[in-house]
Amino acid sequence: MSLTTAEARTALPAAPRLTSTVAKEYVHRDSVAEVFLTGCDSRDGMNFALTGQWPRAHTMFRSQDGTSHDPLQIAETFRQAGIYVSHVELGVPLGHNFVMSSITYTADPENLLIASGPTDFDLDTRCTDIVRRRGIASRVAFEFALRRGGRSLAGGTGQISVIPPAVYNRLRQNSAAQPPLTEPHPARNPLPPAMVGRPFTTDVVLSPAPGAAPGGSPRWLLTPDLDHPILFDHKGDHVPGMVLLEAARQAACAVMAPRTFTPAAAANDFHQYAELDRPCWIEVTRVEHESGNMVTVEVTGHQDGKNVFTSVLTGPVD
């Protein structure tokens, strides 16, 4: 007597649990290739053990010479972890909008070297503060500890705000009702890739600022490629926070050129949305040379006369 399909399945040994990425919707990505997390276990509702993997040859998140992972990949991983935990562990419904208020990271560039295989990592994520509104998390602060092969790779913090769709739509409608532009949106005229630490022109997000005063603070216009497959992986109505982090890094690299700057640590604060259709000025406001070959660079973004973000980057210069 032959077994039914259901009986045959029951008779087979249990299939091993295989590695796969988490659902892309839970990290707000459209491309599965850009999802770096593979799993999450809750320890006590406030502490979570996540796992993930970075590819050996990511098209953007790697050093100019291709030998190391890019420190900004740490920030993107922390961003994904915060959103994933908020959705899956804290119950924030899909469709809610996330606003990154701040994100920091600190890493040792020597630990970012690419090995002979993909980089598997463990990411301890702790919620240090949760504010709930009508039972749903509306603001969450995190601490992150990233490990590779049991060794510390990076640490950092982050804070996000969660906005329900109806509230977000009202906020964005008010933004769309701003007075007409007083200056045209800049055309894309990217800086040389080598000047901003990038191998490809398509990855450059800065263009020369017309009429910049000689001797003033170095500044550029934010002009990313809106069809970039990673920086604009999914559609949105404002400039993503990761694009602003990339702008800050490129500005720091440009001001240190022709020497090479690596953003080993960064503290980033976001003050308001950066609109896609209005000029946004990226300016280096402080450069401090520290012991050894370390440099700290402060970068700000301004739009319509208001501060959009502030980024303080520290790292070695070669």
N, C-alpha and C positions, 0 to 999 in steps of 0.2 A: 504494500500500500504506500503510495507516494505521499510525501509531506506537502501540505499547503505552503504557500509562500510565507505566511505568517509563522507557521510552525518551523520552517527551515531557518528563518531569521532568529527565532528563539533558541534553536539548537546551536547556532554559531557562537563562538566566544565574542565577548564585547569588543567592539572596535576600539583601538587606542585613541586617546584624545590627541588630535593633531593640531599643529600651530596654524592659526589664521589671524588676520587682522580683525580688530573690532569693527563694528558697522561704521561705515564712513559718515553716516548721518549723525552719529553721536560725537563726532569731532569736527563737524561742519566742513567737510571736504567733499568735493564731487568726484575726485579721482581716487580710486582705491590705492594707487601707487604712492599717494601722498599721505597715507595713514601709517603712522609709526608705532601705534600701540597694538598689542596682541592679546592682552588679557588684564583682568583686575579681580582681586580678592579683597573683600572688606574685612577689616580686623575688628572694628568696634563701632562702625558708623561714623567715625571721624578720621580714622587712619586707614589707608588703602595701599595695597601692594600691587603695583602695575608692572607689566612686562612689555617689552617692545623690541623693535629692531630697526636699525638704520642700514640702508643699502651701501655697498662699497663705492658705488659710482653714481651718487645722486647728481642730477644735471646742474643743480645750483648750490646745494648745501655741501660744498667741499672747497678746500683751499685752492688758490690759483694754480698751484703746481700739482694738484690732484692727490697729494699724499695724506691729507688730514680732513677730518670732518670739520665743517664750518661751525664756529660757536653759536651762530644764529639758529642752527638746528636744535640746539638745546632750548632756546626760547620757544621755538615752534612746538617742540615736544611738551614743554610745560603748558603751553596754550592748549594743546589737545587734551592733556591730562585733566586740566581744570574743567573744560567743557564736558568731557566724558563723565567724570565723577559727578558733576552737577546733574547731568541727564539721568544716568543709570543708577547712581547711588543716592542722590538727594532728591530725585523725583521731579526735576524740572522738565516739563513737557517739551517735546519737539515742536518747533515753530516759534518758541520764545527766542528773543534776540539777546546776544551777549555783548557787553561792552567791556573791553579790557581797560581797567583803570591804571594798573601798574604791573610791571613784570621786571624781575631782576634775575641775573644768573652770574655765577662765578665758576670758572673752570681753569684747569691747568692745560694749556695748549699741547703739552707733551703727551697727555693722556688721550688726545683726540686723533692720534695717528691711525690711519686705516690699516687693518691687518689683512690676512689672506682670505678672510671670509667676511660676511656681514657682521655688523656690530650688534650683538644681543645685549640688552640692558634691563636692569631692574630699576623701578622708579617708586620710591616711597613718597606718598602724597598724604599730607596731613591738613585737615581743615582747621585753621586756627580761629576762625570766626565765621559764624553763619547768622545772617539776618533773614528772617522769614516774613513774608507778607501773605496773609490769607492761606497759610500753610505751605507756601511754595518759597524756596530759597530765592531771595531777591538780591543778596550781596554775599559773596563768599571770599574769604581770604585763605591762601594756601601757603604751605611750605613744601619744598621739593628737595629730595636727595636722590641723585642719579648715580647708579653704580654699574660698572662694567667688569664682568668676571670677578665680582665680589669686592673690587676696589672702587673707591670714591672717584667719580668722574666729574660731577658738578653739583652745585646746590643753588637754591634760589627761592624766590617768593613770587606770589602773584595775587592780584585782586580783581575780581570780575563783578559786574552788575548784570542782573537779569531783568529784561524788560518784556512784559507781555505784548503780543502782537498789536492789540488795539492802542495801547499806550505808545508803542514805538511808531505806529503809523501817524498818530497825532503829532509826535515830536518831529518827525521827518517832513510832514506837511508844513509845519511852521518854518522849518529850515528852507523848504522850497520857495517860500513866500518872501525871501530876502530881497532887498532892493536890487535893481539891475546892476550887472557888473560895470565897474568903472574902468577896468582894464581888460584887454582880451585874454582869453586862456592861452597860455604859451604853447608854441609848437614844440614838438619833440626834436631836440638837437643834442643827443647824448654826449657826455664827456667821453674821452678815450677810456676803454675798459681797464687798461693797465693802471690808469690813474686812480681808479676807485676800487681796485682789488678784485676785479671781475675779468674772466677770460672772454666773455661774449658781449657784444654791443647790446643785444636784446635784454640782458640783465641789468643794464645801467638805468638808474631811475632819476639821474640829475642832469640838468642842462645848464649852460652858462646863463647867468642872470644879466639881462641887458641893463646897461646904465649903472652897473655897480661902481661905487665910488672908490678910486684908488686909495689904498692905505686903510680902508675900512675893514670890518670883519668879513672874512670870506663867506660868500653866500651863493646859493644856486637855486634854480627853480626845480620843483618836484615835477618830473615829467615821465612817469613810468609807462611802459607799454601796457595798455589796458587789456590786451589780448594775451598777456604773459601766462603760460599754462600753470605756473606755480604761484606767483604773486597774486594772480587773479583767478585762482582755481575755481571759485564759485562766484556767481553774480551777486553784487551788492550795490547799495546806493551811496557809499562813501569809500574813501581810501582805507583799506584794511590796515590794522595796527602793525602787522608784520612788514608791510610796505614802508611804513614810517621808520621801523627799526632798520630796515635795509638802507633807507635814505640817510639815517644817522651814521651808520657804518661807512657808507660810501663818502660822506662828507668828511669823516675823520681820516679816511684813507687819502682823500684828495688833499687835505691840508698838510699831510705828512709826506706826500709824494715828493721825490721818487723813492723814498724809503718805504718799506712795507710795514703796514700796521695791522695787528691781529687783535680784534676786540675780545680779549679773554674774559672780561667782565663788563657788565652793563647794568645800569639802573635807569629804568624808563617810566615816565609818568605821562599819562594822556589826559588832556584837559577838555577837549571837545572834538567833535567829528571834523575830519578833513574832507571837504567836499571835492567831488571829482571834476566839477566844471569851473572851479575858481583857482586862480594862481595861489600856490603855497610856496613860501620862501623857506629854504633850509639854510641855516646860518651857524657857523662855528663861533661860539661866544667865549670859549676859554680853552687854552692849551697849557698844560702844566707838565714839565719834564721832571720825572721823579728819579729815584736812585736806580742805578743800572741803566737799562735801556727801556724802562717803563715810561709810558706817557698817558695822561688823562686828558680826554677831549670832551668838552660839553657842546652839545648840538641842540638847537631849538628849531621848531617849525612854526611859522606864522601865516595866518590867512585872514584877510579882511581886518588886519590890525590886531588880531587876537592870537594869543599863544595856543597852539594846537598840542604840542608835546615838548617834553624836555628829555634828553637822553645824555647820560654821562657814561662814557666808555673808557675803559682802562685796558692797556695791553702792551706787549713788547713791540718795539720798532727795530727792524733789521735793515 
